[in-house]
C-alpha cells in the first residue's frame, strides 16, 4: 500500500504515521498495516531536508507489505498522525504537528485480481514436515502472571507508562534436567507535554539451573534509552550470579548525537 499526503507544517522537523485499518460493522477496528516517514528525510534517507515553516508539500511513502482481504460490509480506514509513541521516538519541536489537506491526499491499495488458483495449474503443496518435538515441560508459574500489556496514567504528572510483558517468561525443563527460566519486562514512559521525557527500558533475567548438581547461575540486565535535544543516551547494566555470589558486573553509557533528526 502507498499513501500520498498533502501537508502543511509550521516547524522544520516532524514525522507522519499512516495506519491502514479494517473497520467492522460493529465499529471494531483491526490494524492491517502501517508506515511512517521522517519528514526531514522525505527527499531520501541520505540527506537532511528541513521543512520550510508554513510551507505545503506533497509526500508519498509506502506502508509495510501485507496480504489482507476486506470482507463485504467492512470499511477501510486510513488513520494519519504526527506521532506514534512508542513505535516511533518523538521529535522535539514538532509538538504542533501538521495540517492535512484531504483533497490532495490519496491511498493506493494493490489489488489481487484472483486469477488462476495454484491447484488449477497443477501445483500441489505437500503437508509440511517437522521433527519430533523435544519433551520439554513447563512447571506451574510460581508468581501471578502479568498482563501482556498494561497502560498506567499518572494524572498529577501528566505521564503515561506502557508496560509490556513479551511472554518470554516462565520455566522450561529439558529432557536432560536443565531448568531454563526467563523473565522480561519492557516499559515506555512519556509526559504529555514533553517529547524529551520519552524513556524506554528493558529488564531481563535468565536463569540456568541443575538441581541435582547444585548448579545455579543467573544473568540480569537492565537497558534504558532517554534523550535530550542533542543526544540519545543509552545506559546498560549486566550482573552475573553464581548462586548468590555476584561474579561479574558492568555498567556503561553511550551518547548518540541526534544530528540527522
SULLINUR-V360959 format. One line per field, one symbol per residue. burial: b if it has 24 or more other C-alpha atoms within 12 Angstrom, else e. A space follows every 50 residues. Layout:
burial->???
//
This chain:
burial->bbbbbbbbbebbbbbbbbbbbbeeeeeeebebbbbbbbbbbbeeeeeeeb beeeeebbbbbbbeeeeeeeeeeeebbbbbbbbbbbebbbbbebeebbbb eeeeebbebeeeeeeeeeeeeeeeeeeeeeeeeeeeeeeeeeeeeeeeee eeeeeeeeebbbbbbeeebbbbbeeeebbbbbbbbbbbbbbeeebbbbbb bbbbbbbbbeeeeeeebbbbbbbbbbbbeeebbbbbebbbeeeeeeeeee eeeeeeeeeeb
//
